[in-house]
Amino acid sequence: MKRREFTALTALSTAGAGTLSLASLPAQAQGGPIEGRQYVKLATPVPQSTPGKIEVIEFFWYGCPHCYVFEPSIEAWAKQLPADVVFRKVHVAFRENVKIHQRLFFTLEAMGKEAQVRPAIFNAIHRGGQSLTDPKAMADFLAPLGVDKAKFLENYNSFTVQTKCQQATKLQDQYNIDGVPTVAIGGRFMTSPAQAGFGVRVSEEELGQRCIAVSNFLLDQVRKKKA
């Protein structure tokens, strides 16, 4: 989802998103994804925050329908990444209601609850029709899921969470993120389900799988540069 689309949310696109093996992707003569089509190379690499590791970042938004569809694929992949890779999610802040969800994300992360309740948040927004844009409504929704209401509101308004949001927005700008979900690899490359499916018409789920395949390819490119 591009920034300009955030003002006109509709149902999930039928264009789709997914990930297959590299053999199924459009390829150069030597095989593999093509720069400028299935991925982009950053003109200026972004410094990594974990020395000795390849950093993978998924930029996303709770309210993005494409992020919702991509979630099972990216989470399954993240759990299987090798020891030389560190994965994290960064919630974007394209406009005011998205900034509220960003604060929700970092509040829950600060409490060690984000991964636990993320599926319920996605389902509430995309299947339950809840906006979750009011802190008290958030606290009421999260309480049955094991999130203490008072501690949630305390963290939500904390300087620590405010700082985390500012840092995330700065990182979003460093990568020049203009749509989500986007996967950044090693501070050097970026891809997405939509981009990984360049030139094909497949389901959203399949585009997500294509994005995973391209991401694996890009991890190998980063490793070669480090060797």
C-alpha positions as CSV (number, residue, x, y, z in Angstrom):
1,M,0.0,0.0,0.0
2,K,1.4,3.4,-1.1
3,R,1.2,6.5,1.0
4,R,-1.2,8.1,-1.5
5,E,-3.6,5.1,-1.0
6,F,-3.8,5.6,2.8
7,T,-6.7,8.2,2.3
8,A,-8.8,5.7,0.3
9,L,-8.7,2.3,2.0
10,T,-10.8,-0.3,0.2
11,A,-11.0,-4.1,0.3
12,L,-8.0,-6.3,-0.4
13,S,-6.6,-5.9,-3.9
14,T,-7.3,-8.8,-6.2
15,A,-3.9,-8.3,-7.7
16,G,-2.4,-10.4,-5.0
17,A,0.9,-11.0,-3.1
18,G,3.0,-14.1,-2.6
19,T,6.3,-16.0,-2.8
20,L,7.4,-19.1,-4.7
21,S,10.8,-20.5,-5.4
22,L,13.3,-18.5,-7.3
23,A,12.8,-20.8,-10.3
24,S,9.3,-19.4,-10.7
25,L,10.4,-15.7,-10.8
26,P,11.2,-13.7,-14.0
27,A,15.0,-14.0,-14.3
28,Q,18.1,-12.7,-16.0
29,A,20.1,-15.0,-18.2
30,Q,22.0,-16.2,-15.1
31,G,18.8,-16.6,-13.1
32,G,17.5,-14.7,-10.2
33,P,15.4,-11.6,-9.4
34,I,16.2,-8.5,-11.4
35,E,17.2,-5.2,-9.8
36,G,14.7,-2.5,-10.6
37,R,12.0,-5.0,-11.0
38,Q,11.7,-7.5,-8.2
39,Y,13.9,-5.4,-5.8
40,V,15.7,-2.1,-5.5
41,K,19.3,-1.4,-4.4
42,L,19.7,1.6,-2.2
43,A,21.9,4.4,-3.5
44,T,23.1,5.1,0.0
45,P,23.2,2.1,2.4
46,V,21.5,2.6,5.7
47,P,23.8,1.9,8.7
48,Q,22.9,-1.3,10.6
49,S,22.1,-1.3,14.3
50,T,23.3,-4.8,15.1
51,P,27.0,-5.3,14.4
52,G,28.0,-8.6,12.8
53,K,24.4,-9.4,11.8
54,I,22.4,-8.9,8.6
55,E,19.4,-6.8,9.6
56,V,16.0,-7.5,8.0
57,I,13.2,-5.0,8.7
58,E,9.6,-5.3,7.7
59,F,8.0,-1.9,7.5
60,F,4.3,-2.3,8.1
61,W,1.0,-0.8,9.4
62,Y,-1.6,-2.6,11.5
63,G,-4.3,-1.1,9.3
64,C,-2.8,-2.1,5.9
65,P,-4.8,-4.9,4.3
66,H,-1.8,-6.1,2.4
67,C,0.3,-6.3,5.6
68,Y,-2.5,-8.4,7.1
69,V,-2.3,-10.9,4.2
70,F,1.5,-10.9,4.3
71,E,1.7,-11.5,8.0
72,P,1.6,-15.3,8.0
73,S,4.3,-15.6,5.3
74,I,6.7,-13.1,6.9
75,E,6.3,-14.5,10.4
76,A,6.9,-18.1,9.3
77,W,10.0,-17.0,7.4
78,A,11.3,-14.9,10.3
79,K,11.1,-17.9,12.7
80,Q,13.4,-19.9,10.4
81,L,16.1,-17.3,9.6
82,P,19.7,-18.4,10.3
83,A,21.8,-17.1,13.1
84,D,23.6,-14.4,11.0
85,V,20.2,-12.6,10.5
86,V,18.3,-10.4,12.9
87,F,14.7,-9.6,12.1
88,R,12.4,-6.9,13.4
89,K,9.2,-5.0,12.5
90,V,9.0,-1.3,12.3
91,H,5.6,0.4,12.3
92,V,5.3,3.3,9.9
93,A,3.7,6.7,10.5
94,F,2.4,8.0,7.2
95,R,-0.5,10.1,8.7
96,E,-2.2,10.8,12.0
97,N,-4.3,7.6,12.4
98,V,-1.3,5.5,11.3
99,K,0.8,7.4,13.9
100,I,-1.7,6.3,16.6
101,H,-1.2,2.6,15.5
102,Q,2.6,3.2,15.6
103,R,2.3,4.3,19.2
104,L,0.2,1.2,19.9
105,F,2.9,-1.0,18.4
106,F,5.7,0.5,20.4
107,T,3.7,0.6,23.6
108,L,3.1,-3.1,23.3
109,E,6.7,-3.8,22.3
110,A,7.9,-1.9,25.4
111,M,5.6,-4.2,27.5
112,G,6.8,-7.3,25.8
113,K,3.3,-8.1,24.5
114,E,3.3,-7.0,20.9
115,A,4.0,-10.4,19.2
116,Q,1.5,-12.1,21.5
117,V,-1.4,-9.8,20.7
118,R,-0.6,-8.8,17.1
119,P,-2.8,-11.5,15.5
120,A,-5.8,-10.2,17.6
121,I,-5.1,-6.6,16.5
122,F,-4.9,-7.5,12.9
123,N,-8.1,-9.5,13.1
124,A,-10.0,-6.8,15.1
125,I,-9.1,-4.2,12.4
126,H,-9.5,-6.3,9.2
127,R,-12.2,-8.7,10.2
128,G,-13.9,-7.0,13.2
129,G,-14.1,-3.5,11.7
130,Q,-12.5,-1.9,14.8
131,S,-10.4,1.2,14.2
132,L,-8.4,1.0,17.5
133,T,-7.5,4.6,17.3
134,D,-8.4,5.6,20.8
135,P,-6.0,4.7,23.7
136,K,-8.8,3.9,26.2
137,A,-10.6,1.7,23.6
138,M,-7.2,0.0,22.9
139,A,-6.7,-0.7,26.6
140,D,-10.3,-2.1,26.9
141,F,-9.7,-4.3,23.9
142,L,-6.3,-5.5,25.1
143,A,-7.2,-6.2,28.7
144,P,-8.8,-9.7,28.0
145,L,-5.7,-10.6,26.1
146,G,-3.5,-10.1,29.2
147,V,-2.4,-6.5,28.8
148,D,-2.8,-4.5,32.0
149,K,-4.9,-1.4,31.3
150,A,-3.2,1.0,33.7
151,K,0.3,-0.1,32.6
152,F,-0.7,0.1,28.9
153,L,-1.9,3.7,29.3
154,E,1.2,4.6,31.3
155,N,3.5,3.3,28.6
156,Y,1.4,4.7,25.8
157,N,2.0,8.2,27.1
158,S,5.7,7.6,28.1
159,F,8.7,9.4,26.9
160,T,10.3,6.1,26.0
161,V,7.5,5.2,23.6
162,Q,7.5,8.7,22.1
163,T,11.3,8.3,21.5
164,K,10.8,4.9,19.9
165,C,8.2,6.4,17.5
166,Q,10.5,9.2,16.5
167,Q,13.3,6.8,15.8
168,A,11.1,4.6,13.7
169,T,9.9,7.5,11.7
170,K,13.4,8.6,11.1
171,L,14.3,5.1,9.9
172,Q,11.3,5.1,7.7
173,D,12.6,8.3,6.1
174,Q,16.1,6.9,5.8
175,Y,14.8,4.1,3.7
176,N,12.4,6.4,1.9
177,I,9.5,4.0,2.5
178,D,6.5,5.0,0.4
179,G,4.4,1.9,0.8
180,V,3.9,-1.1,3.0
181,P,4.6,-3.9,3.5
182,T,8.2,-3.4,2.5
183,V,11.2,-5.6,3.5
184,A,14.6,-4.1,3.8
185,I,17.6,-6.4,3.7
186,G,21.0,-5.5,5.2
187,G,20.5,-1.8,4.7
188,R,21.2,-2.3,1.0
189,F,18.2,-3.7,-0.7
190,M,14.4,-3.5,-0.5
191,T,11.5,-5.6,-1.9
192,S,7.8,-6.1,-1.3
193,P,5.1,-8.5,-2.3
194,A,3.9,-6.1,-5.0
195,Q,7.4,-5.6,-6.3
196,A,8.4,-9.3,-6.1
197,G,5.4,-10.0,-8.3
198,F,6.5,-7.6,-11.0
199,G,4.8,-8.6,-14.3
200,V,2.6,-11.4,-13.0
201,R,-1.0,-11.6,-11.8
202,V,-1.3,-13.9,-8.8
203,S,-3.0,-14.0,-5.4
204,E,-1.9,-11.8,-2.5
205,E,-0.7,-14.9,-0.7
206,E,1.4,-16.0,-3.6
207,L,2.9,-12.5,-3.9
208,G,3.9,-12.8,-0.3
209,Q,5.7,-16.0,-1.0
210,R,7.5,-14.4,-4.0
211,C,8.7,-11.7,-1.7
212,I,10.2,-14.2,0.7
213,A,12.0,-15.9,-2.2
214,V,13.4,-12.5,-3.3
215,S,14.4,-11.7,0.3
216,N,16.4,-14.9,0.5
217,F,18.1,-14.0,-2.7
218,L,19.0,-10.6,-1.3
219,L,20.3,-12.1,1.9
220,D,22.8,-14.1,-0.2
221,Q,23.8,-10.9,-2.0
222,V,24.6,-9.2,1.3
223,R,26.6,-12.3,2.5
224,K,28.7,-12.2,-0.7
225,K,29.5,-8.5,-0.2
226,K,30.6,-9.3,3.4
227,A,32.8,-12.3,2.4
